[in-house]
């Protein structure tokens, strides 16, 4: 019988994308197959000032496949408002990590890892 997985909790987040990286934390809530929560991170693009972002997440888990969409964005850095929401698809692996890829609405691709903190 397959083991039930509850993704509710705090997760360390890291994503590498075409021009830089994001580093932060997520808080996920799971109810049935539905996911919700938020993601707070620092976006680092060499040559640009760091940008701090908070996004609202919605999504679902089907088997071990995880789908997360950023449904709203708040840029926490002054003078920066150019963050584009992203859709991410991942797989819950044997180590309990969610590993996958994402693409924003401008076609920028990234690879991410979420690791449970608590």
N, C-alpha and C positions, 0 to 999 in steps of 0.2 A: 504494500500500500504506500503511495507517495506521501512524503513528509509535507505537512502544511507549513507554509512560510509566511510569517508576518513581517512586513518591511517597516512597521511602525518603529520610529526611533531617530537617533541623530547619526548623521553620516558625514565623513570627511570627503570632500569633492576636489577632484583635480581633472582639468581638461587641457589638452594641447590642441591648438588649432592652427590654421594656415599661417597666421602672423604673430602668434603669441601663446599665452596660457592663462587659465583661470584657476584660482585656488580659493577654497572656502569650505562651507559646511551647509548641509541640507537637513531639514527636519521633515520626515515623511510620516503620514498617517495612512493606514490601510483599513478599509471597511469592505469586506468581501474581496472582489477583484479590483475595486476602485482605490486609487491613490490620490492624495492631496498633500499639500505642504508648501514649503518655501525653501529657497536657495539664496544664500548670501555669499558673495565672493568678491575677490579682487581680480580685476582683469589687467594683465601685464602685457603690453605690446612694446617691444624695444623702441626707444626714441620718443614715446608718448608718456605723459603723466599717467600714473595708475588710476584706474576707474573702479569705484566700489558700487556694486549693484545688488539689489534685492529683487527676486522674482517670485511670483506665486506659481506653484506647480499643480497641475492636474495630470492624471494618467490612469494606467491600469497595469495589472500583471496577469498574464495568461500563461499557464504552465510556469516556465522559468524566464519568459520574455517580459521585459519591463519597458513600458512606453511612458515618457514624461514630456509634457508640453509646458512651456512658460506662457502663462495666460495674462500676466500683467508684470510690468517692470517699473521699478523705482531706481533711478540713478542717484546714489548717495553722494557723489562727488560734485563739488561746485564747478560750474562751467562745462560740464560734460552731459550730453543728452543723446548720444548717438549709439546706444546699445540696441541691437536688434534681437527680438525674441527668437528662441531656438526650440527645435523639436529633437528629442533624444530617444534612441532605441538601444536597449541593452539586454544583457543576459545575466541572470543570477548564477554565478559559477560555484564550483564545489568549495571554494574558500569563503563563500558568503559575500563576495564583492559583486557589485553590479558594474559590468564592463560593456562599453558599447561605443556608438558613434552618434554624432549629431550634426545638424545643418541648420543655419539660420536662414531668415527670409531673403538674405542677399546671396546665398549660395556658399557661405564660408563653412567648411567642414572641420570637425574636430573629433578627437577620440577621448573618452572620459573613463574615469574609475570613481565609483562611490564605495567607501569602506565604512562599515558600521563602527561607530564610536561607542554608542550606548543604546 
